[in-house]
Structures are given as structure tokens and as C-alpha cells.
Amino acid sequence: MGQKVHPFGFRVGITEAHKSRWFAPKALFGELLVEDYKIRKFLDKRLNRTPPYAAVADVLIERTREELTVIIKTARPGTVVGLKGAGVEQLTTDLQALTGRKVAIKVIEIKNPEIDAKLIGETISEQLKKRANFRRVLKMRCESAMQNGAKGVRIQLSGRLGGAEMSRTLDQRLGSIPLSTLQANVDYAISESYTTYGSIGVKVWVFKGMYSEHDDDATQSSAAGGRARARGRR
């Protein structure tokens, strides 16, 4: 059997920083972990599942003793911020009500959404819901990612493809995806398309090049776990 490992989890603490950046005593840890989950669930429902869709790819959470900072990475920052910042103010109010803490929200724009695994997965999910031809969708997304600077891309669909009686798996690959190389920046995401004939799973791997070739990410910070230890080391 193939021994699969999550590409992000494999790199955490080595070349990737944590997505939740805080430290808590043992008694508080569980409570804060559940709170993080609720925040992510709330933001996903508000920004990704209800129109106008904000194309949020990632939510990072930082905590200090007084304040909770939520960093939202999105391809459409204008949709999140809203008219004269009304969207962010409303989100801040809602999150403060949800957590009972002081909340600050930062919005970071994704410069190249065509090579973001989460956004590719969500786009494919939407197209499958609209009964688009899955083979054509797969081919177009892969080619689009390669044209926009990806070094390799792989997309896998599983389920009742095209409404077929029996479920199956289909995958498309272009370029290379060095999953075992820790210095390789491999973006991975999974999303689900809930069609009338059942749910279809979409997995996306995007190889963006080596970490040493990239500048430090704008989302890195001085918070605990905000900076990976060995990034840039050869």
C-alpha cells in the first residue's frame, strides 16, 4: 500500500510555518483549538460559500494575551474589505461576538490565484456542480496553472464522475511534483463538489519551485511558529 503523507504537514516546522500561531497552557489548549476551528468554519461559510464569493485560500490565526489576529489570504481583497472597510468591520464585530475576545483582521492579497491549490480546487468544484465536462475542466486548470508559473501540477477527482453508476478516480498531471523533497514548495488542497448525484472529491497538488528561490512570505511574523526554521537552507 502507498504510505501517503499530507504535503503541508510533512513540511511544518521545517520549511512551512504553522497556520495557528500561539502558545497556551495545557488547561486552555483544547478550548483555543476548538475556537480556531470555529473561526475557520465561520469565515469559510461567510466568505467562500455565500455570494459574493471572496475566494479565500487560507486563514492564519495569531494570539497574544490581549488580542486575536486573523490573517485572511484572498484573491479578491476588495470583496472581503467591502465598501470603505464595512466588510472588515462587520467581520470583526461577528468574530468578537463568536470568541468574546478583541479581534484584529488583516487581509492579504494572493497575487497569482491561478497557482493556488485551494482556489483551483474550489473553481473545479463549482464547475462540476454546473455539470461541466470534467475532463475538459481538469485539462484547462492544469494548463492554466503551468502557464502562470507552476513547475508542476496534479489534480485528482474521485466519485461518480459525469453521474456514472460506479464511482472512479481520474487524475491529470503536468510537470514534476517532488513530494519527498522538503525544500520543494508543494501546495496541496482538498475540496468537495456536492453534485445532485453525490459528492466528488477534488485533490490538487501544485509545485511552485524551491523555497530558496522565493522571498519570505508576507504572512510570516514574529509570532510563535510564524517563521519556519530551515527555510532557505540548502
Secondary structure, 3 states (H helix, E strand, C coil): CCCCCCHHHHHECCCECCCEECCCCHHHHHHHHHHHHHHHHHHHHHHHCCCCCCCEEEEEEEECCCEEEEEEEECCHHHHHCHHHHHHHHHHHHHHHHHCCEEEEEEEECCCHHHCHHHHHHHHHHHHHCCCCHHHHHHHHHHHHHHCCCCEEEEEEEECHHHCCCCEEEEEEEECCCCCCCCEEEEEEEEEEEECCEEEEEEEEEEEEEHHHCCCCCCCCCCCCCCCCCCCCC
